[in-house]
Amino acid sequence: MGRLDKLPPYLFSAIDAAKKKARAAGVAVVDLGVGDPDRPTPAALLEVMSRAVMDPDNHRYPAQRGDLVLKQAVSRWLADRHGVQVDPVTQVLILVGSKEGLGHLPLTCVQEGDNVLIPDLGYPVYGQATILAGGEPRPFRLVADRGFLPDPAELEELMDDRTRLLFLNYPNNPTGAVADRGFWESVLGLCRRKNVVLVNDAAYMEVTLDGSRPVSLLKVADPASDRVIELHSFSKMFNMTGWRIAFAAGHPAVVGDLGRVKESIDSGVFTAIQATAAHALGDVFAEMLDEVMRVYPRRRRIMVDALEKAGFEVFDSPATFYVWSRVPGSESSVEFCRRALEELGVVVTPGPGFGSGGEGWFRISLTADDRDIAEGARRIGEWR
Ligand SMILES: Cc1ncc(COP(=O)(O)O)c(C=O)c1O
């Protein structure tokens, strides 16, 4: 069987098709499916971009591994925000979105017959990228009883001498769970003993709803000596999903190997976008922290109040713009979500889209405008 044949079907394509069908039939669809911020990129960044795009120096091939100005801004920001020290030249790599970095990471170290530990509840890319690199994805469970953190004993059991990577994602999509220092210390210890590269997908690191600051893996590890890598994204925090820019930081050899893979595939991010991203990490960052706190906690409250009043059990989470809720009764997640679309015109995502552990759960994204959030909450709340 070829590698492409081994890829699981992409559930989100089916949801998209059902959504289009409902819209074509005249249903006023409220789309709470995809995590794609509805708010615009901040005006200050658009101004920087407008100027940068006019500069002919920016029209040529970009610096392959990232512009030094941006890498220095990243290094400063990691120090100020997360207390992390990384060298901008050897320990920072600019990515064409974090999906790109996650997708290429297995190519750095996975050979045919190797395996990679992936969360079952997780962003589908970890497993797909493993398969495309010729490896075997080994899912580990994330369950509500453990706050959607993995059981280190299960991780250890799944690891063998062909295990190359452990993918984690905190703050977590789809559950909103966060990891604390103690958790990072325990998995880091395990990865050191087993000589496994520890990856944290930190796409939602700055999207917290209670003003807290989740602990970076790079703060607990020593990225100069521990084989760790953390991927941060501009997408969710700065409403920049369409711009395609993110960065990885971590151990020089791990970051360097990812840079080498990318050299054979892409030629870096448009320099004007990199200049804009460097600006984002300055004053605009504080502005966006305020915006995140202004927008998402309010939307979450509207949604969670409606769900809880209607008897839904919602996972209590302080981060991300997702609401993770149990499907009531014994109906399957896919059936529940199909009926939500057909009977209510509301798009929500069935839990199994993130792995078999998502059965019995569904995800609501709060990245729709306030009117849609209120309308979606009303329809679900009154549904019986
Ligand atoms: C957990 C997680 N990681 C990574 C990404 C990719 O983000 P981007 O490629 O826009 O940086 C997403 C996007 O939805 C995500 O949910």
The ligand as an SDF file (V2000), in Angstrom:
LIG
                    3D

 16 16  0  0  0  0  0  0  0  0999 V2000
   -3.4150   22.6290   16.9330 C   0  0  0  0  0  0  0  0  0  0  0  0
   -3.0950   23.3730   15.6950 C   0  0  0  0  0  0  0  0  0  0  0  0
   -1.8260   23.4370   15.3000 N   0  0  0  0  0  0  0  0  0  0  0  0
   -1.4770   24.0860   14.1870 C   0  0  0  0  0  0  0  0  0  0  0  0
   -2.4190   24.7100   13.4030 C   0  0  0  0  0  0  0  0  0  0  0  0
   -1.9620   25.3830   12.1400 C   0  0  0  0  0  0  0  0  0  0  0  0
   -1.9050   26.7560   12.2550 O   0  0  0  0  0  0  0  0  0  0  0  0
   -1.1160   27.6430   11.1990 P   0  0  0  0  0  0  0  0  0  0  0  0
   -0.5920   26.7420   10.1410 O   0  0  0  0  0  0  0  0  0  0  0  0
   -2.1160   28.6020   10.6660 O   0  0  0  0  0  0  0  0  0  0  0  0
   -0.0080   28.3000   11.9700 O   0  0  0  0  0  0  0  0  0  0  0  0
   -3.7600   24.6710   13.7690 C   0  0  0  0  0  0  0  0  0  0  0  0
   -4.7850   25.3060   12.9240 C   0  0  0  0  0  0  0  0  0  0  0  0
   -5.9570   25.1620   13.0830 O   0  0  0  0  0  0  0  0  0  0  0  0
   -4.1030   23.9800   14.9500 C   0  0  0  0  0  0  0  0  0  0  0  0
   -5.3700   23.9070   15.3560 O   0  0  0  0  0  0  0  0  0  0  0  0
  1  2  1  0
  2  3  1  0
  2 15  2  0
  3  4  2  0
  4  5  1  0
  5  6  1  0
  5 12  2  0
  6  7  1  0
  7  8  1  0
  8  9  2  0
  8 10  1  0
  8 11  1  0
 12 13  1  0
 12 15  1  0
 13 14  2  0
 15 16  1  0
M  END
$$$$
